[in-house]
Amino acid sequence: MSNGVNGFLGDTPLRVLIKLLILSVAVGFLMSIFGLYPDDILFAVRDFVIDLWNKGFKTLGKLGDYLLLGAVIVVPVFVLIRLLSYRR
């Protein structure tokens, strides 16, 4: 059982815990220097997803506009070409 846990963690649980504590303090210190806080990061991710969602639907709306604009020209030309080739 111990070998399985060590294999999964990559080292003994105590050494992994100490490494994680040291790394957490270092990252926390750097984040504090740059003025980054966990809630700011979460809000930024949330705002990114919301903006992406809204812009995606706005793009779909523009795609529909482009479809209608193109269809105004393409469909009558298609019908005209089919009518002209039908007589032959």
Residue pairs with C-beta under 8 A, 6 or more apart in sequence:
5 13
6 12
6 13
9 16
10 16
11 19
31 37
